[in-house]
Amino acid sequence: MCFSDFGLIQTAIKLGVDEKGNCLNCKNSAGHKLNREAVEELAMEFFVNGSWSRTTFGGSWTIQMNEYHFQKRDFLFPNWLEPDVQLIEHTLQCVFR
């Protein structure tokens, strides 16, 4: 399994395809495979949509994906989540900001 976070794993299972062949990242033949579009949907669902912050007059997302600032992230995720974030950023050639 490429991800360590339980929520990411569950979302990846929901979005991935259970097919034969090796994962491009970990080379494991078991588990659900994610193509680039599925990884992007995973990132949007888990990080962007999951960061919605409600305010008195509406709300906004506190995390966005940005391909123009790849490898220039200006905040850190918790240590236990960092490897998963780096894998997604590397796959999508984007940064979470």
C-alpha positions in Angstrom: 0.0 0.0 0.0 1.4 3.4 -1.0 -0.4 5.5 1.6 -0.1 5.3 5.4 -3.1 7.5 6.4 -6.3 5.5 7.0 -8.5 8.1 5.4 -6.3 8.3 2.3 -6.3 4.5 2.0 -10.1 4.4 2.2 -10.5 7.1 -0.4 -7.9 5.4 -2.7 -9.8 2.1 -2.4 -13.0 3.9 -3.4 -11.4 5.7 -6.4 -8.9 3.0 -7.5 -9.4 0.1 -9.8 -8.7 -3.4 -8.6 -6.7 -4.7 -11.6 -3.8 -7.0 -12.3 -0.3 -5.5 -12.7 2.1 -3.7 -10.5 1.7 -0.3 -8.9 3.8 2.2 -10.6 5.0 3.5 -7.3 5.5 0.6 -4.9 5.5 -2.2 -7.5 3.0 -4.2 -5.4 0.6 -6.3 -7.5 -2.2 -6.3 -4.8 -4.5 -3.5 -4.1 -6.3 -0.8 -6.0 -4.4 1.1 -8.7 -4.8 4.9 -9.2 -4.2 6.6 -12.5 -3.3 10.3 -12.5 -6.9 11.4 -12.7 -7.8 9.3 -9.7 -4.9 10.7 -7.7 -6.1 14.2 -8.6 -9.6 13.3 -7.5 -8.2 11.8 -4.3 -6.2 15.0 -3.5 -9.3 17.2 -4.2 -11.6 15.1 -2.1 -9.3 14.5 0.8 -7.2 17.7 1.1 -9.1 20.5 -0.7 -12.7 19.6 0.0 -11.7 18.3 3.5 -10.2 21.7 4.4 -13.5 23.6 4.0 -13.7 26.2 6.8 -17.1 27.6 7.6 -17.3 31.3 8.5 -20.1 33.6 9.5 -20.7 34.7 6.0 -19.8 31.6 4.0 -16.5 29.8 4.0 -13.5 28.8 2.0 -11.0 26.0 1.5 -7.8 26.4 3.5 -5.8 24.1 1.2 -5.5 24.4 -2.5 -3.5 22.5 -5.2 -1.2 24.7 -7.3 0.9 23.4 -10.2 2.7 26.7 -10.8 4.5 26.5 -7.4 5.6 22.9 -7.5 8.2 22.1 -4.8 7.6 25.5 -3.1 5.2 24.6 -0.3 5.0 27.2 2.4 3.6 25.1 5.3 4.2 21.7 6.7 1.8 18.8 7.2 2.1 16.6 10.3 5.1 14.2 10.2 2.8 11.1 9.9 1.1 12.6 6.8 4.1 14.1 5.1 5.1 11.0 3.0 1.6 10.7 1.6 1.5 14.4 0.7 4.9 14.2 -1.0 3.8 11.2 -3.0 0.7 13.0 -4.2 2.6 16.2 -5.0 5.2 14.3 -6.9 2.6 12.4 -8.9 0.6 15.5 -9.8 3.6 17.8 -10.1 1.8 20.3 -7.8 2.0 21.7 -4.3 -0.6 22.1 -1.6 -0.8 25.7 -0.4 
